[in-house]
């Protein structure tokens, strides 16, 4: 019910939850989303990693679900696929800062959706914020400052409460995919900045549902084009 307070348009495509296949789970991240197809009648899926399950704390679950499913990846990606009048690369493609930035922004919508009501879930959300901030340091350290894998692992252990299995998988991911991990926090900050700018400019006329519908109506965009679009939208609302 909380979604309709924040979004005017929701996707028609449902989603399911399943486990990451065992043959690949050890080297995979905590979870990921795989898009479905409305035309094929195939739902999207939120894949959860159950490898070494005892090392995966329950306090992460609310933040993780908001990021991967609704209002995170499933909502954004399924809506993009259902858009009319856009070329396929706009409906099925995307930019990491937009897609992952939206997922991280969605985690921050938890309080507005009635989530994080107990201290453990709130702690989980805060640990995820720490994790994404640590990524900014690690990616920069590895690819711009010559950090070794061992330095990166130690910095992660010292600065974020993640399990050692997760830390190892994450650092190896940052090593082989330069810049990808930076995009989460950069994108989230831009979504939040644009929301705050719109609220300040429009005052009592600001409608959070209209803002969210606006930023999602063109699929995943480069962040500079998203900002241009939102600035123009603000001008039309005045």
PAKE-119084 format. One record per residue: x, y, z of N, C-alpha, C in turn; residue number from 1. Coordinates in pm, 1 decimal, padded with zeros to 6 digits. Layout:
{{X Y Z} {X Y Z} {X Y Z} NUM}
...
//
This chain:
{{00080.8 -00122.5 00000.0} {00000.0 00000.0 00000.0} {00084.1 00127.4 00000.0} 1}
{{00202.2 00121.2 00061.8} {00285.7 00240.1 00067.7} {00335.4 00285.7 -00067.2} 2}
{{00344.5 00194.1 -00163.7} {00396.4 00230.6 -00295.5} {00311.0 00335.8 -00363.9} 3}
{{00180.0 00327.6 -00348.7} {00093.3 00421.9 -00419.7} {00103.7 00562.8 -00362.4} 4}
{{00164.6 00576.5 -00246.7} {00189.0 00709.8 -00191.8} {00311.2 00774.9 -00255.1} 5}
{{00396.7 00692.4 -00317.1} {00521.8 00742.4 -00373.4} {00528.5 00733.7 -00524.9} 6}
{{00442.4 00652.2 -00586.7} {00448.8 00629.8 -00731.4} {00309.1 00636.5 -00791.8} 7}
{{00297.6 00711.5 -00900.1} {00171.3 00716.4 -00971.3} {00154.6 00600.3 -01066.3} 8}
{{00266.7 00547.6 -01116.9} {00262.8 00438.9 -01213.9} {00348.0 00323.6 -01163.6} 9}
{{00290.6 00204.4 -01164.4} {00360.6 00083.6 -01121.8} {00363.0 -00016.3 -01237.3} 10}
{{00463.1 -00103.9 -01242.3} {00470.4 -00200.1 -01352.6} {00362.6 -00307.4 -01342.6} 11}
{{00325.1 -00360.1 -01456.4} {00228.9 -00470.7 -01459.6} {00297.2 -00604.8 -01435.7} 12}
{{00424.5 -00613.9 -01470.1} {00498.2 -00740.3 -01459.7} {00521.3 -00777.3 -01313.1} 13}
{{00487.7 -00900.6 -01273.1} {00517.9 -00944.6 -01136.7} {00663.8 -00989.1 -01125.2} 14}
{{00704.8 -01019.6 -01004.1} {00838.7 -01074.8 -00984.4} {00833.1 -01188.8 -00883.1} 15}
{{00934.4 -01275.0 -00889.6} {00947.6 -01384.6 -00794.6} {01081.9 -01378.0 -00725.0} 16}
{{01099.4 -01462.8 -00625.8} {01224.3 -01471.5 -00551.0} {01276.0 -01613.9 -00562.8} 17}
{{01404.9 -01629.2 -00594.3} {01464.4 -01761.4 -00606.0} {01610.8 -01753.8 -00563.4} 18}
{{01675.9 -01867.9 -00558.5} {01815.4 -01872.0 -00514.3} {01910.5 -01870.4 -00633.3} 19}
{{02026.6 -01813.3 -00613.3} {02132.2 -01818.5 -00713.9} {02176.5 -01964.0 -00728.8} 20}
{{02190.5 -02015.4 -00852.0} {02230.9 -02155.1 -00870.8} {02359.0 -02188.3 -00795.2} 21}
{{02363.9 -02306.5 -00737.7} {02474.3 -02343.7 -00648.9} {02609.3 -02343.1 -00718.9} 22}
{{02612.8 -02374.7 -00849.3} {02741.3 -02382.8 -00917.9} {02811.2 -02247.8 -00928.7} 23}
{{02736.3 -02138.8 -00916.1} {02795.4 -02006.6 -00928.8} {02784.8 -01923.1 -00801.9} 24}
{{02716.9 -01974.9 -00700.9} {02686.4 -01893.9 -00582.9} {02811.2 -01847.0 -00509.0} 25}
{{02913.4 -01931.0 -00498.9} {03031.4 -01895.6 -00419.5} {03099.2 -01769.6 -00470.0} 26}
{{03097.7 -01748.3 -00599.6} {03167.3 -01632.7 -00657.5} {03073.5 -01516.4 -00687.3} 27}
{{02946.3 -01528.9 -00648.6} {02849.0 -01424.2 -00679.1} {02829.1 -01330.4 -00560.6} 28}
{{02775.2 -01213.1 -00591.0} {02744.2 -01115.6 -00488.4} {02622.2 -01159.9 -00407.1} 29}
{{02581.1 -01078.9 -00310.9} {02474.1 -01114.7 -00217.6} {02342.8 -01145.3 -00289.2} 30}
{{02310.9 -01067.8 -00391.5} {02184.7 -01085.2 -00464.1} {02192.9 -01009.2 -00595.5} 31}
{{02103.0 -01040.7 -00687.0} {02090.9 -00962.0 -00809.7} {01950.3 -00978.2 -00865.6} 32}
{{01916.4 -00889.5 -00957.3} {01784.7 -00893.0 -01021.5} {01800.9 -00931.1 -01167.9} 33}
{{01709.6 -01013.9 -01217.4} {01704.9 -01050.3 -01359.2} {01568.1 -01014.6 -01413.7} 34}
{{01567.0 -00931.3 -01516.9} {01441.0 -00885.7 -01573.0} {01361.3 -00997.2 -01637.7} 35}
{{01231.5 -00979.0 -01643.1} {01142.9 -01074.6 -01708.0} {01091.1 -01020.0 -01839.9} 36}
{{00976.5 -01069.9 -01882.8} {00916.6 -01026.4 -02008.7} {00765.3 -01033.7 -01996.7} 37}
{{00699.5 -00920.0 -02011.4} {00553.6 -00918.2 -02008.5} {00497.8 -00992.8 -02128.9} 38}
{{00562.4 -00975.8 -02245.4} {00514.8 -01040.8 -02367.9} {00523.9 -01193.4 -02358.0} 39}
{{00631.4 -01241.4 -02295.2} {00651.1 -01386.3 -02283.5} {00585.0 -01444.8 -02159.4} 40}
{{00526.5 -01360.1 -02076.2} {00464.2 -01409.2 -01954.4} {00564.2 -01459.7 -01852.6} 41}
{{00685.6 -01403.9 -01855.8} {00791.8 -01447.1 -01764.5} {00818.5 -01337.9 -01661.5} 42}
{{00804.0 -01365.7 -01533.9} {00826.0 -01261.5 -01433.2} {00973.1 -01227.0 -01418.3} 43}
{{00998.5 -01111.0 -01359.3} {01133.9 -01080.9 -01317.3} {01168.8 -01165.2 -01195.5} 44}
{{01299.5 -01178.3 -01168.6} {01340.5 -01258.0 -01053.0} {01445.2 -01186.0 -00969.4} 45}
{{01424.9 -01193.1 -00840.2} {01516.8 -01145.2 -00738.5} {01593.9 -01268.4 -00691.3} 46}
{{01721.3 -01278.2 -00732.8} {01804.6 -01393.1 -00698.5} {01879.7 -01365.3 -00568.8} 47}
{{01869.2 -01457.6 -00474.4} {01931.3 -01443.0 -00342.6} {02040.2 -01548.5 -00326.5} 48}
{{02154.1 -01506.9 -00272.2} {02267.3 -01597.7 -00253.7} {02255.5 -01668.5 -00118.9} 49}
{{02241.2 -01800.7 -00122.4} {02230.3 -01878.5 00001.5} {02357.6 -01956.7 00031.9} 50}
{{02465.4 -01929.2 -00043.0} {02592.9 -01994.6 -00011.5} {02641.2 -01946.9 00125.1} 51}
{{02686.4 -02038.1 00207.8} {02733.9 -02006.0 00343.5} {02629.9 -01918.6 00414.1} 52}
{{02509.4 -01971.4 00422.0} {02395.2 -01892.4 00467.9} {02413.7 -01836.5 00608.5} 53}
{{02485.2 -01908.5 00692.8} {02502.8 -01862.1 00830.9} {02581.5 -01732.2 00839.2} 54}
{{02652.6 -01696.6 00731.9} {02730.3 -01572.0 00732.4} {02649.5 -01453.2 00680.7} 55}
{{02522.7 -01476.7 00645.5} {02441.4 -01371.0 00583.4} {02336.6 -01321.6 00683.5} 56}
{{02357.6 -01205.2 00741.8} {02270.4 -01158.7 00850.1} {02130.5 -01120.1 00802.5} 57}
{{02031.6 -01148.2 00887.4} {01893.1 -01113.8 00856.1} {01871.4 -00963.1 00850.3} 58}
{{01955.0 -00887.5 00922.3} {01930.2 -00743.0 00926.5} {01947.8 -00674.9 00791.6} 59}
{{02010.5 -00743.7 00694.8} {02028.4 -00686.4 00561.5} {01904.1 -00700.9 00473.4} 60}
{{01811.1 -00786.7 00512.0} {01707.3 -00830.7 00419.6} {01615.8 -00718.6 00370.6} 61}
{{01577.0 -00626.9 00457.4} {01485.2 -00522.3 00412.0} {01553.0 -00431.0 00310.6} 62}
{{01673.3 -00385.5 00341.0} {01744.9 -00298.0 00247.5} {01772.4 -00369.9 00116.0} 63}
{{01812.2 -00496.2 00125.1} {01841.7 -00574.8 00005.3} {01717.6 -00591.0 -00081.7} 64}
{{01603.6 -00618.4 -00019.4} {01479.4 -00637.8 -00095.1} {01432.6 -00508.6 -00160.6} 65}
{{01445.0 -00396.8 -00089.0} {01407.8 -00268.5 -00148.7} {01494.7 -00237.9 -00269.9} 66}
{{01621.6 -00272.8 -00264.1} {01714.8 -00245.5 -00374.0} {01684.9 -00333.3 -00495.8} 67}
{{01673.9 -00462.7 -00474.1} {01664.8 -00555.6 -00586.7} {01524.4 -00568.0 -00645.1} 68}
{{01422.6 -00551.0 -00561.7} {01285.6 -00577.4 -00607.1} {01205.6 -00448.4 -00620.5} 69}
{{01126.0 -00417.3 -00521.8} {01037.8 -00300.2 -00525.7} {01062.6 -00215.7 -00402.6} 70}
{{01087.8 -00086.9 -00421.0} {01076.5 -00004.3 -00542.1} {01206.4 00009.5 -00622.0} 71}
{{01298.0 -00085.6 -00607.1} {01427.5 -00076.5 -00672.8} {01428.4 -00129.7 -00815.1} 72}
{{01514.1 -00229.7 -00839.5} {01538.7 -00273.5 -00976.7} {01413.9 -00323.5 -01048.7} 73}
{{01332.7 -00405.8 -00981.2} {01216.5 -00458.6 -01053.7} {01124.6 -00346.5 -01098.5} 74}
{{01094.4 -00255.5 -01009.4} {01003.3 -00146.9 -01045.6} {01060.5 -00064.5 -01160.4} 75}
{{01185.9 -00025.4 -01151.1} {01246.0 00061.3 -01253.6} {01261.9 -00010.9 -01387.5} 76}
{{01315.2 -00132.1 -01383.5} {01344.1 -00204.5 -01507.7} {01215.6 -00251.3 -01575.4} 77}
{{01120.7 -00302.5 -01497.6} {00994.0 -00347.1 -01556.7} {00916.7 -00230.0 -01616.3} 78}
{{00917.2 -00115.5 -01547.9} {00851.7 00002.7 -01604.8} {00916.5 00043.3 -01736.4} 79}
{{01049.1 00041.1 -01741.6} {01119.7 00078.6 -01864.6} {01080.6 -00013.8 -01979.7} 80}
{{01071.1 -00143.8 -01952.7} {01035.3 -00239.6 -02056.4} {00893.2 -00217.7 -02107.9} 81}
{{00807.0 -00162.5 -02024.3} {00666.7 -00142.8 -02061.4} {00639.1 -00007.0 -02125.3} 82}
{{00742.3 00075.4 -02141.3} {00722.8 00207.2 -02201.3} {00687.5 00195.2 -02349.1} 83}
{{00598.6 00279.5 -02395.8} {00561.1 00283.2 -02537.3} {00636.0 00395.7 -02607.5} 84}
{{00666.1 00373.8 -02735.2} {00721.4 00480.5 -02816.6} {00869.8 00504.3 -02801.5} 85}
{{00940.5 00415.2 -02731.9} {01085.1 00429.8 -02717.7} {01155.3 00317.5 -02792.3} 86}
{{01273.5 00342.8 -02849.1} {01349.4 00235.0 -02913.0} {01391.6 00130.6 -02809.7} 87}
{{01420.9 00011.4 -02857.1} {01449.5 -00099.0 -02765.5} {01571.1 -00072.8 -02677.8} 88}
{{01671.5 -00002.8 -02730.8} {01790.3 00019.8 -02647.7} {01757.6 00107.6 -02527.6} 89}
{{01651.3 00188.2 -02538.1} {01608.4 00270.5 -02425.2} {01524.0 00189.2 -02327.1} 90}
{{01449.0 00094.8 -02378.6} {01360.9 00015.2 -02291.7} {01435.7 -00097.1 -02221.2} 91}
{{01535.2 -00154.2 -02289.5} {01602.5 -00271.7 -02233.9} {01746.6 -00244.2 -02192.0} 92}
{{01797.2 -00126.4 -02223.1} {01932.4 -00092.5 -02182.9} {01933.1 -00011.3 -02055.3} 93}
{{02040.9 00061.0 -02034.9} {02048.3 00144.0 -01915.1} {02190.6 00186.0 -01887.4} 94}
{{02205.4 00272.0 -01792.4} {02335.4 00322.1 -01750.5} {02353.1 00288.8 -01603.4} 95}
{{02472.3 00242.5 -01568.5} {02493.7 00191.2 -01433.7} {02460.4 00293.5 -01326.7} 96}
{{02501.4 00418.9 -01346.0} {02473.5 00520.3 -01243.9} {02323.5 00538.4 -01224.9} 97}
{{02247.5 00527.5 -01332.6} {02101.6 00539.4 -01321.8} {02042.1 00415.6 -01256.0} 98}
{{02071.6 00298.9 -01309.9} {02006.8 00175.9 -01263.8} {02046.7 00143.1 -01119.9} 99}
{{02177.1 00143.1 -01092.6} {02220.8 00110.1 -00957.2} {02201.3 00227.6 -00861.5} 100}
{{02212.1 00349.1 -00913.8} {02180.4 00464.7 -00830.9} {02035.8 00462.2 -00786.8} 101}
{{01945.9 00422.3 -00877.6} {01804.9 00409.7 -00841.0} {01787.1 00301.6 -00734.4} 102}
{{01855.3 00188.6 -00750.3} {01844.2 00082.4 -00650.4} {01884.8 00129.9 -00511.9} 103}
{{01993.9 00205.5 -00504.8} {02040.3 00256.6 -00375.9} {01947.6 00366.3 -00324.4} 104}
{{01898.8 00451.3 -00413.0} {01799.4 00551.5 -00374.2} {01675.3 00482.9 -00316.8} 105}
{{01634.7 00370.6 -00379.0} {01516.2 00297.6 -00332.8} {01534.3 00245.5 -00190.9} 106}
{{01656.1 00206.6 -00154.9} {01681.0 00164.6 -00016.9} {01646.6 00277.8 00079.8} 107}
{{01677.8 00400.1 00039.4} {01650.9 00515.5 00124.1} {01504.0 00550.8 00136.6} 108}
{{01418.8 00490.6 00052.1} {01274.5 00514.4 00062.1} {01209.4 00429.9 00170.9} 109}
{{01287.7 00342.8 00233.0} {01233.7 00253.1 00334.0} {01147.8 00320.0 00440.2} 110}
{{01195.2 00426.6 00505.8} {01112.7 00490.6 00609.0} {00979.4 00542.5 00555.7} 111}
{{00977.7 00591.3 00431.0} {00853.4 00641.3 00372.9} {00757.0 00528.2 00337.6} 112}
{{00809.9 00405.8 00332.0} {00727.9 00288.0 00302.1} {00695.1 00208.5 00428.2} 113}
{{00731.5 00262.1 00543.5} {00703.4 00192.7 00668.6} {00800.8 00081.9 00701.7} 114}
{{00918.8 00083.9 00639.0} {01021.1 -00016.9 00665.6} {01119.1 00034.7 00771.4} 115}
{{01215.4 -00052.7 00806.6} {01319.6 -00021.3 00905.3} {01257.6 00019.1 01039.5} 116}
{{01155.3 -00053.2 01081.2} {01085.6 -00018.0 01204.4} {01155.5 -00069.9 01329.8} 117}
{{01244.2 -00167.1 01314.2} {01318.3 -00216.3 01430.4} {01465.6 -00179.5 01415.3} 118}
{{01540.3 -00174.9 01525.5} {01680.3 -00130.2 01519.2} {01768.2 -00216.8 01430.2} 119}
{{01736.9 -00346.3 01419.6} {01820.2 -00435.5 01340.2} {01808.9 -00404.0 01190.9} 120}
{{01686.7 -00384.1 01143.0} {01668.6 -00350.0 01002.1} {01728.0 -00213.5 00970.0} 121}
{{01713.8 -00118.3 01062.0} {01774.7 00013.0 01040.8} {01926.0 00001.5 01038.2} 122}
{{01981.2 -00081.0 01125.7} {02125.4 -00105.8 01123.0} {02166.3 -00165.3 00989.0} 123}
{{02084.2 -00257.5 00937.6} {02113.9 -00316.1 00807.4} {02119.1 -00212.0 00697.7} 124}
{{02025.0 -00118.4 00699.5} {02025.6 -00011.5 00599.1} {02150.0 00075.2 00611.8} 125}
{{02189.7 00104.9 00734.3} {02308.6 00187.7 00755.9} {02435.9 00114.2 00714.9} 126}
{{02440.7 -00018.2 00738.3} {02558.7 -00093.0 00693.8} {02569.4 -00093.3 00541.6} 127}
{{02454.1 -00094.2 00473.0} {02457.2 -00088.0 00327.0} {02506.5 00048.2 00279.0} 128}
{{02470.0 00154.5 00350.3} {02523.0 00286.8 00316.4} {02674.7 00288.8 00334.8} 129}
{{02723.2 00230.8 00443.8} {02867.8 00223.9 00468.0} {02937.1 00145.5 00357.3} 130}
{{02878.3 00034.2 00318.2} {02934.1 -00050.7 00213.4} {02951.7 00027.6 00084.0} 131}
{{02849.2 00104.4 00045.0} {02858.9 00179.2 -00081.1} {02957.5 00294.5 -00070.0} 132}
{{02972.8 00352.3 00048.6} {03073.9 00456.7 00067.7} {03214.3 00397.4 00061.3} 133}
{{03232.1 00279.0 00120.2} {03361.5 00210.4 00114.2} {03400.0 00181.7 -00030.4} 134}
{{03302.7 00151.0 -00113.9} {03331.2 00124.9 -00255.1} {03400.3 00243.2 -00322.5} 135}
{{03359.0 00364.1 -00287.0} {03419.9 00482.4 -00347.6} {03569.2 00485.5 -00320.7} 136}
{{03606.4 00449.0 -00199.1} {03747.8 00449.2 -00160.8} {03821.3 00333.9 -00228.0} 137}
{{03761.8 00215.4 -00224.7} {03829.5 00097.2 -00277.3} {03852.7 00105.8 -00427.3} 138}
{{03750.5 00141.6 -00502.3} {03765.8 00149.2 -00647.7} {03872.5 00251.5 -00684.7} 139}
{{03869.5 00365.6 -00616.9} {03969.8 00469.4 -00642.6} {04108.1 00422.5 -00600.3} 140}
{{04116.5 00358.6 -00483.9} {04245.8 00310.6 -00436.6} {04307.4 00208.2 -00529.9} 141}
{{04225.9 00113.1 -00575.8} {04276.5 00006.2 -00662.3} {04318.3 00059.6 -00798.5} 142}
{{04233.4 00141.8 -00860.6} {04254.4 00177.7 -01000.8} {04324.1 00310.9 -01022.6} 143}
{{04333.4 00393.3 -00919.4} {04400.8 00522.3 -00936.4} {04523.5 00537.8 -00847.9} 144}
{{04530.6 00459.5 -00739.8} {04638.6 00478.7 -00644.4} {04724.0 00354.7 -00623.5} 145}
{{04698.9 00251.5 -00702.4} {04785.4 00135.0 -00699.7} {04772.2 00044.9 -00578.8} 146}
{{04656.0 00044.4 -00513.8} {04637.5 -00043.9 -00399.1} {04646.3 -00189.8 -00442.5} 147}
{{04700.4 -00273.0 -00355.8} {04700.8 -00416.7 -00379.4} {04567.3 -00476.6 -00335.6} 148}
{{04544.3 -00599.7 -00377.9} {04423.0 -00670.2 -00335.1} {04419.0 -00681.6 -00183.3} 149}
{{04533.1 -00708.3 -00122.6} {04538.7 -00724.1 00022.9} {04505.0 -00592.8 00093.7} 150}
{{04552.6 -00480.5 00040.9} {04517.5 -00350.6 00099.5} {04366.9 -00326.0 00092.1} 151}
{{04310.1 -00359.2 -00022.7} {04166.7 -00337.5 -00040.9} {04085.4 -00424.7 00054.7} 152}
{{04123.5 -00551.2 00066.7} {04053.3 -00640.9 00157.9} {04059.4 -00589.8 00301.3} 153}
{{04176.2 -00544.1 00343.2} {04191.6 -00497.6 00480.8} {04111.2 -00370.8 00506.4} 154}
{{04111.6 -00278.2 00409.8} {04034.1 -00154.9 00426.8} {03885.5 -00187.0 00440.5} 155}
{{03838.4 -00278.9 00357.7} {03697.6 -00319.0 00364.0} {03665.8 -00376.9 00502.3} 156}
{{03749.7 -00468.8 00549.5} {03726.4 -00531.2 00679.8} {03726.3 -00428.8 00792.4} 157}
{{03809.6 -00327.5 00779.7} {03822.4 -00226.8 00885.3} {03707.5 -00126.2 00887.0} 158}
{{03633.8 -00115.3 00775.3} {03540.9 -00002.5 00763.1} {03396.9 -00037.7 00728.5} 159}
{{03364.2 -00163.9 00714.2} {03225.0 -00201.4 00685.7} {03195.7 -00338.0 00746.9} 160}
{{03081.1 -00353.7 00812.3} {03047.0 -00480.6 00877.8} {02987.7 -00582.7 00781.3} 161}
{{03070.2 -00628.7 00687.8} {03027.4 -00732.4 00594.4} {03102.3 -00861.1 00624.7} 162}
{{03042.1 -00973.7 00589.6} {03105.2 -01103.3 00610.4} {03227.3 -01117.7 00519.6} 163}
{{03323.8 -01196.4 00564.3} {03448.5 -01210.4 00488.1} {03424.3 -01266.8 00348.5} 164}
{{03331.1 -01360.5 00334.9} {03299.1 -01414.1 00202.6} {03252.0 -01303.0 00109.9} 165}
{{03162.0 -01218.5 00157.6} {03112.6 -01106.7 00077.1} {03225.2 -01010.2 00042.2} 166}
{{03310.2 -00981.0 00138.3} {03419.9 -00886.5 00116.2} {03512.3 -00936.1 00006.2} 167}
{{03546.4 -01064.8 00009.5} {03636.1 -01121.2 -00091.6} {03574.3 -01113.7 -00230.7} 168}
{{03447.8 -01153.6 -00242.5} {03378.5 -01148.4 -00371.7} {03370.4 -01004.8 -00422.2} 169}
{{03338.0 -00911.8 -00333.0} {03323.3 -00772.2 -00372.8} {03454.8 -00713.0 -00422.3} 170}
{{03562.8 -00733.2 -00349.7} {03691.4 -00675.7 -00390.2} {03735.0 -00731.4 -00525.3} 171}
{{03718.7 -00861.1 -00546.1} {03754.8 -00918.7 -00676.1} {03668.9 -00859.1 -00787.7} 172}
{{03545.0 -00831.2 -00757.1} {03456.8 -00766.7 -00854.7} {03506.4 -00626.8 -00888.7} 173}
{{03547.5 -00550.1 -00790.7} {03595.6 -00414.1 -00816.6} {03723.4 -00416.5 -00900.2} 174}
{{03806.6 -00517.0 -00876.5} {03932.8 -00527.1 -00950.3} {03907.4 -00545.8 -01099.6} 175}
{{03811.6 -00630.4 -01134.7} {03791.2 -00664.5 -01276.0} {03692.6 -00572.2 -01347.0} 176}
{{03626.7 -00482.8 -01272.8} {03525.4 -00396.6 -01334.7} {03544.9 -00252.8 -01288.2} 177}
{{03649.4 -00186.6 -01336.2} {03682.2 -00051.7 -01286.9} {03566.2 00046.4 -01302.7} 178}
{{03538.9 00120.6 -01196.7} {03439.8 00226.9 -01201.6} {03297.0 00184.3 -01174.7} 179}
{{03265.6 00055.1 -01193.8} {03126.3 00011.8 -01178.8} {03074.9 00035.4 -01037.4} 180}
{{03158.2 00007.4 -00939.9} {03114.7 00020.5 -00800.5} {03094.7 00165.6 -00758.7} 181}
{{03159.7 00258.4 -00827.9} {03143.3 00400.3 -00796.0} {03003.7 00450.2 -00831.4} 182}
{{02944.1 00387.8 -00931.5} {02820.9 00441.0 -00989.8} {02703.0 00437.0 -00893.7} 183}
{{02702.5 00342.4 -00801.2} {02589.7 00330.0 -00708.1} {02569.5 00459.2 -00629.5} 184}
{{02673.9 00500.0 -00559.4} {02662.0 00617.1 -00472.1} {02646.3 00744.7 -00553.3} 185}
{{02717.7 00754.7 -00664.5} {02707.1 00873.9 -00748.7} {02564.4 00889.7 -00801.2} 186}
{{02506.1 00780.4 -00848.4} {02368.9 00786.4 -00897.6} {02269.4 00817.6 -00787.8} 187}
{{02284.3 00753.1 -00672.4} {02193.4 00779.2 -00560.5} {02195.5 00926.1 -00520.9} 188}
{{02315.1 00982.9 -00508.9} {02326.7 01122.9 -00468.4} {02258.8 01215.7 -00568.9} 189}
{{02266.2 01181.5 -00698.1} {02201.7 01265.7 -00799.6} {02048.9 01256.3 -00790.0} 190}
{{01994.5 01136.6 -00772.1} {01849.2 01124.0 -00754.7} {01802.2 01204.4 -00634.1} 191}
{{01878.7 01198.3 -00526.1} {01840.6 01270.6 -00405.0} {01854.6 01421.4 -00424.8} 192}
{{01961.7 01462.8 -00491.6} {01983.3 01605.3 -00518.6} {01870.2 01662.3 -00603.5} 193}
{{01831.1 01589.6 -00707.6} {01723.9 01637.5 -00795.1} {01590.3 01641.3 -00721.7} 194}
{{01565.8 01543.9 -00636.7} {01442.7 01545.7 -00556.7} {01440.4 01667.1 -00464.2} 195}
{{01550.5 01692.1 -00396.2} {01556.3 01806.2 -00304.2} {01542.0 01938.4 -00379.2} 196}
{{01603.5 01946.6 -00497.7} {01592.3 02068.6 -00578.4} {01448.7 02092.3 -00622.0} 197}
{{01381.7 01985.4 -00664.8} {01242.3 01998.3 -00707.7} {01152.9 02038.9 -00591.1} 198}
{{01174.7 01979.2 -00474.9} {01093.2 02012.3 -00357.9} {01113.2 02157.7 -00316.5} 199}
{{01238.7 02204.5 -00322.2} {01266.5 02343.1 -00284.5} {01206.5 02441.2 -00384.8} 200}
{{01215.2 02407.0 -00513.8} {01165.9 02498.0 -00617.7} {01013.5 02504.2 -00621.9} 201}
{{00948.4 02391.9 -00596.1} {00803.1 02384.8 -00613.6} {00725.4 02404.6 -00484.1} 202}
{{00791.3 02389.7 -00371.6} {00723.1 02411.4 -00244.5} {00601.6 02322.3 -00229.1} 203}
{{00487.4 02381.5 -00199.4} {00364.8 02304.5 -00175.8} {00314.1 02234.4 -00301.8} 204}
{{00363.5 02273.8 -00418.9} {00320.8 02209.9 -00544.1} {00400.3 02082.6 -00573.6} 205}
{{00504.4 02057.2 -00493.8} {00585.6 01937.6 -00517.8} {00505.6 01812.2 -00485.0} 206}
{{00505.5 01718.8 -00579.1} {00434.8 01591.0 -00564.2} {00537.1 01479.8 -00583.4} 207}
{{00565.5 01404.8 -00477.3} {00668.4 01301.8 -00485.8} {00632.6 01195.0 -00588.2} 208}
{{00503.7 01165.5 -00603.1} {00462.6 01067.7 -00704.5} {00495.8 01118.3 -00843.9} 209}
{{00468.5 01243.9 -00870.1} {00498.0 01300.8 -01001.7} {00648.4 01304.6 -01026.6} 210}
{{00726.5 01333.9 -00922.7} {00872.7 01335.3 -00938.9} {00923.0 01196.4 -00976.9} 211}
{{00881.2 01095.2 -00903.6} {00927.4 00959.8 -00934.3} {00882.2 00915.6 -01073.3} 212}
{{00758.8 00946.3 -01109.6} {00711.5 00910.2 -01243.6} {00794.3 00980.0 -01351.0} 213}
{{00834.1 01103.1 -01324.8} {00912.9 01178.5 -01422.3} {01050.6 01117.3 -01442.3} 214}
{{01120.0 01084.1 -01334.2} {01256.6 01033.2 -01350.2} {01258.0 00893.2 -01410.9} 215}
{{01145.6 00822.0 -01405.3} {01141.0 00685.9 -01459.1} {01074.9 00676.3 -01596.4} 216}
{{01023.2 00785.6 -01648.8} {00938.5 00775.6 -01768.9} {01017.0 00759.0 -01898.4} 217}
{{01149.0 00778.1 -01895.2} {01230.1 00765.7 -02016.5} {01326.5 00648.2 -02013.3} 218}
{{01309.8 00557.7 -01917.6} {01406.2 00449.7 -01904.7} {01534.8 00500.7 -01841.9} 219}
{{01637.3 00415.2 -01842.2} {01765.2 00453.4 -01783.8} {01837.9 00554.7 -01870.3} 220}
{{01872.6 00668.8 -01812.7} {01937.9 00777.8 -01885.9} {02076.5 00806.4 -01829.4} 221}
{{02165.0 00866.5 -01909.2} {02285.6 00926.7 -01851.3} {02242.7 01032.7 -01750.1} 222}
{{02319.2 01048.0 -01643.6} {02273.9 01134.9 -01535.2} {02265.4 01281.5 -01575.5} 223}
{{02347.8 01325.9 -01670.4} {02337.6 01465.7 -01712.7} {02207.0 01490.2 -01788.5} 224}
{{02163.4 01391.7 -01867.7} {02035.7 01406.3 -01938.1} {01918.4 01396.1 -01841.1} 225}
{{01931.5 01311.0 -01739.8} {01827.1 01304.3 -01637.6} {01812.5 01439.1 -01567.7} 226}
{{01924.3 01499.3 -01532.6} {01918.2 01629.1 -01464.9} {01853.2 01733.9 -01554.3} 227}
{{01889.1 01735.7 -01681.8} {01828.1 01830.4 -01775.6} {01677.4 01809.3 -01783.0} 228}
{{01635.8 01683.0 -01789.7} {01493.1 01652.3 -01797.5} {01419.4 01699.1 -01672.2} 229}
{{01477.3 01674.4 -01555.2} {01410.6 01713.8 -01430.4} {01403.5 01865.6 -01418.7} 230}
{{01510.4 01935.6 -01459.7} {01507.0 02082.6 -01454.5} {01394.9 02136.9 -01544.2} 231}
{{01379.8 02077.6 -01662.0} {01272.4 02121.2 -01751.6} {01135.5 02088.6 -01691.9} 232}
{{01124.9 01973.1 -01628.5} {00998.9 01935.0 -01563.7} {00963.5 02032.8 -01451.1} 233}
{{01062.5 02072.0 -01372.5} {01038.2 02169.9 -01265.9} {00982.5 02298.9 -01325.3} 234}
{{01042.5 02342.2 -01437.2} {00995.6 02464.3 -01502.1} {00851.0 02454.8 -01547.0} 235}
{{00810.0 02335.8 -01592.6} {00671.6 02318.9 -01639.0} {00571.5 02315.0 -01523.9} 236}
{{00617.6 02280.3 -01404.0} {00526.2 02270.7 -01289.7} {00498.2 02405.4 -01224.5} 237}
{{00579.6 02505.7 -01255.4} {00564.9 02635.2 -01188.5} {00446.5 02713.7 -01243.5} 238}
//
